[in-house]
Amino acid sequence: MVPDTGIMALRSPYAVTLWDYINRGMPLNREGSLKPDEVYALTAFLLYKNDVIKSEDEVLDAQTLPKVNMPNRKGFAEYRSGSMGRRGF
């Protein structure tokens, strides 16, 4: 069970969703103005503060971010064309 963090992107099954959310929407009134390294740093900070990554010194980049195991990774239903809901139902 994922704790209710109040941040939709932290409930995502993939850490790259959080990166994309920050990259497109921050900072307020200057959306999209952060450099990629700043987006990775903010993503790492939020993941660390929410106990998703355990080390404050962990480096996140384009290679390591997709490997982050999000708490809700198995909590989302996969969509397949022509079907509804979870696989096998």
MODELLER restraints for C-alpha pairs under 7 A, 6 or more apart:
rsr = mdl.restraints
at = mdl.atoms
rsr.add(forms.Gaussian(group=physical.xy_distance, feature=features.Distance(at['CA:2:A'], at['CA:11:A']), mean=6.88, stdev=0.5))
rsr.add(forms.Gaussian(group=physical.xy_distance, feature=features.Distance(at['CA:2:A'], at['CA:71:A']), mean=6.06, stdev=0.5))
rsr.add(forms.Gaussian(group=physical.xy_distance, feature=features.Distance(at['CA:2:A'], at['CA:72:A']), mean=6.06, stdev=0.5))
rsr.add(forms.Gaussian(group=physical.xy_distance, feature=features.Distance(at['CA:9:A'], at['CA:17:A']), mean=6.25, stdev=0.5))
rsr.add(forms.Gaussian(group=physical.xy_distance, feature=features.Distance(at['CA:9:A'], at['CA:18:A']), mean=4.85, stdev=0.5))
rsr.add(forms.Gaussian(group=physical.xy_distance, feature=features.Distance(at['CA:9:A'], at['CA:21:A']), mean=6.90, stdev=0.5))
rsr.add(forms.Gaussian(group=physical.xy_distance, feature=features.Distance(at['CA:10:A'], at['CA:18:A']), mean=6.34, stdev=0.5))
rsr.add(forms.Gaussian(group=physical.xy_distance, feature=features.Distance(at['CA:11:A'], at['CA:72:A']), mean=6.10, stdev=0.5))
rsr.add(forms.Gaussian(group=physical.xy_distance, feature=features.Distance(at['CA:12:A'], at['CA:72:A']), mean=6.42, stdev=0.5))
rsr.add(forms.Gaussian(group=physical.xy_distance, feature=features.Distance(at['CA:13:A'], at['CA:70:A']), mean=5.67, stdev=0.5))
rsr.add(forms.Gaussian(group=physical.xy_distance, feature=features.Distance(at['CA:13:A'], at['CA:72:A']), mean=4.98, stdev=0.5))
rsr.add(forms.Gaussian(group=physical.xy_distance, feature=features.Distance(at['CA:13:A'], at['CA:73:A']), mean=3.77, stdev=0.5))
rsr.add(forms.Gaussian(group=physical.xy_distance, feature=features.Distance(at['CA:13:A'], at['CA:74:A']), mean=6.95, stdev=0.5))
rsr.add(forms.Gaussian(group=physical.xy_distance, feature=features.Distance(at['CA:13:A'], at['CA:76:A']), mean=6.74, stdev=0.5))
rsr.add(forms.Gaussian(group=physical.xy_distance, feature=features.Distance(at['CA:14:A'], at['CA:70:A']), mean=6.01, stdev=0.5))
rsr.add(forms.Gaussian(group=physical.xy_distance, feature=features.Distance(at['CA:14:A'], at['CA:73:A']), mean=6.46, stdev=0.5))
rsr.add(forms.Gaussian(group=physical.xy_distance, feature=features.Distance(at['CA:15:A'], at['CA:65:A']), mean=6.32, stdev=0.5))
rsr.add(forms.Gaussian(group=physical.xy_distance, feature=features.Distance(at['CA:15:A'], at['CA:66:A']), mean=6.30, stdev=0.5))
rsr.add(forms.Gaussian(group=physical.xy_distance, feature=features.Distance(at['CA:15:A'], at['CA:68:A']), mean=6.25, stdev=0.5))
rsr.add(forms.Gaussian(group=physical.xy_distance, feature=features.Distance(at['CA:15:A'], at['CA:70:A']), mean=6.40, stdev=0.5))
rsr.add(forms.Gaussian(group=physical.xy_distance, feature=features.Distance(at['CA:16:A'], at['CA:65:A']), mean=6.39, stdev=0.5))
rsr.add(forms.Gaussian(group=physical.xy_distance, feature=features.Distance(at['CA:16:A'], at['CA:66:A']), mean=6.03, stdev=0.5))
rsr.add(forms.Gaussian(group=physical.xy_distance, feature=features.Distance(at['CA:18:A'], at['CA:43:A']), mean=6.77, stdev=0.5))
rsr.add(forms.Gaussian(group=physical.xy_distance, feature=features.Distance(at['CA:19:A'], at['CA:39:A']), mean=6.47, stdev=0.5))
rsr.add(forms.Gaussian(group=physical.xy_distance, feature=features.Distance(at['CA:19:A'], at['CA:40:A']), mean=6.80, stdev=0.5))
rsr.add(forms.Gaussian(group=physical.xy_distance, feature=features.Distance(at['CA:19:A'], at['CA:43:A']), mean=5.87, stdev=0.5))
rsr.add(forms.Gaussian(group=physical.xy_distance, feature=features.Distance(at['CA:22:A'], at['CA:39:A']), mean=6.46, stdev=0.5))
rsr.add(forms.Gaussian(group=physical.xy_distance, feature=features.Distance(at['CA:23:A'], at['CA:32:A']), mean=5.58, stdev=0.5))
rsr.add(forms.Gaussian(group=physical.xy_distance, feature=features.Distance(at['CA:23:A'], at['CA:34:A']), mean=6.76, stdev=0.5))
rsr.add(forms.Gaussian(group=physical.xy_distance, feature=features.Distance(at['CA:23:A'], at['CA:39:A']), mean=5.97, stdev=0.5))
rsr.add(forms.Gaussian(group=physical.xy_distance, feature=features.Distance(at['CA:24:A'], at['CA:31:A']), mean=5.97, stdev=0.5))
rsr.add(forms.Gaussian(group=physical.xy_distance, feature=features.Distance(at['CA:24:A'], at['CA:32:A']), mean=4.92, stdev=0.5))
rsr.add(forms.Gaussian(group=physical.xy_distance, feature=features.Distance(at['CA:25:A'], at['CA:31:A']), mean=4.78, stdev=0.5))
rsr.add(forms.Gaussian(group=physical.xy_distance, feature=features.Distance(at['CA:25:A'], at['CA:32:A']), mean=6.17, stdev=0.5))
rsr.add(forms.Gaussian(group=physical.xy_distance, feature=features.Distance(at['CA:26:A'], at['CA:32:A']), mean=6.09, stdev=0.5))
rsr.add(forms.Gaussian(group=physical.xy_distance, feature=features.Distance(at['CA:40:A'], at['CA:60:A']), mean=6.03, stdev=0.5))
rsr.add(forms.Gaussian(group=physical.xy_distance, feature=features.Distance(at['CA:40:A'], at['CA:61:A']), mean=6.33, stdev=0.5))
rsr.add(forms.Gaussian(group=physical.xy_distance, feature=features.Distance(at['CA:44:A'], at['CA:60:A']), mean=6.35, stdev=0.5))
rsr.add(forms.Gaussian(group=physical.xy_distance, feature=features.Distance(at['CA:47:A'], at['CA:53:A']), mean=5.73, stdev=0.5))
rsr.add(forms.Gaussian(group=physical.xy_distance, feature=features.Distance(at['CA:48:A'], at['CA:54:A']), mean=6.17, stdev=0.5))
rsr.add(forms.Gaussian(group=physical.xy_distance, feature=features.Distance(at['CA:48:A'], at['CA:55:A']), mean=6.92, stdev=0.5))
rsr.add(forms.Gaussian(group=physical.xy_distance, feature=features.Distance(at['CA:48:A'], at['CA:56:A']), mean=6.32, stdev=0.5))
rsr.add(forms.Gaussian(group=physical.xy_distance, feature=features.Distance(at['CA:52:A'], at['CA:70:A']), mean=6.49, stdev=0.5))
rsr.add(forms.Gaussian(group=physical.xy_distance, feature=features.Distance(at['CA:77:A'], at['CA:85:A']), mean=5.72, stdev=0.5))
rsr.add(forms.Gaussian(group=physical.xy_distance, feature=features.Distance(at['CA:77:A'], at['CA:86:A']), mean=4.68, stdev=0.5))
rsr.add(forms.Gaussian(group=physical.xy_distance, feature=features.Distance(at['CA:78:A'], at['CA:85:A']), mean=6.72, stdev=0.5))
rsr.add(forms.Gaussian(group=physical.xy_distance, feature=features.Distance(at['CA:78:A'], at['CA:86:A']), mean=5.63, stdev=0.5))
rsr.add(forms.Gaussian(group=physical.xy_distance, feature=features.Distance(at['CA:78:A'], at['CA:87:A']), mean=6.57, stdev=0.5))
rsr.add(forms.Gaussian(group=physical.xy_distance, feature=features.Distance(at['CA:79:A'], at['CA:85:A']), mean=6.53, stdev=0.5))
